[in-house]
């Protein structure tokens, strides 16, 4: 086991912030594959400069591609450490006009800076710092950077699972939890596609002859939200309907999300959602299941990994807390596979997915040291 004291590594949050800025200002919303690929180009270049061997994997289903970066190592063909991160964000191109790169004391703002470009960048800096200190990690390190996590990872789950199966540990630099926390489990999540089909008519001349799909969708949204309980939550987050204001809308679509702490609760929630399909008020309503993240409950291997991270954190005078969390990540997949997975290793901050998204600048160095120390002891 390494005798490295990560507290002595010369991480510099200000220098890291300068390096992170081009990543944040390269807007990369999930549904814009060209924009995401531009972001992947930036990351691939920085990883290549750090000595990694870069492999680009083509995207599919309209999404951007992936970058797999392997760092040279004497045990390069043995199971090692996978750092799994995504470079897509929820912020459309043009968000920089509303959420520009801005520094306010220890806070720095920008689209995707917290979720999760900051965490990916500090992981790269951790490798660079170990290289400068001439520290060879006990195990080989691979980065896998993906384009579609924010919409449930529909095009890259198989890649993530395949790469994870070739490694001993998975580290996920998603945003850190409050109180210096990391994530050792995540709730189960299911997505649903909703569709209402009504009957068109002229909204002025023959209003009564129509059957509004929008009105039926609105009624269903209220019913779906009311299904939320202690065991399972339900919410509708996307709705599209209508084309002309003077025409009774014959079509309306939407997307819903359900989350539960236990897989059996989510499974029951899925059954309740699918049972909503049918015809009421002369409008057909259809619910189909979308992408799903399985529940990740920590096993002994994950808890042993956490204890190693906790030991490293104490060298930094940090008491590292842990727990399960809502809000899915790609750690759901690797954790559910039984692979030792530690999530929430990224920066501290707040406002994810909002126009107040920001990080705490000093956490770049702090969490960078934690990542470096962890990579130096995992064997």
PyMOL commands that set and color helices and strands:
alter all, ss='L'
color gray80, all
select helices_A, chain A and resi 6-8+13-24+33-49+95-97+113-132+149-151+157-165+207-209+213-226+263-274+300-315+331-336+362-377
alter helices_A, ss='H'
color red, helices_A
select strands_A, chain A and resi 52-57+66-71+81-86+102-104+107-109+141-146+169-172+181-186+188-197+232-241+251-260+278-280+283-293+321-325+340-343+349-350+358-360
alter strands_A, ss='S'
color yellow, strands_A
deselect
rebuild
show_as cartoon
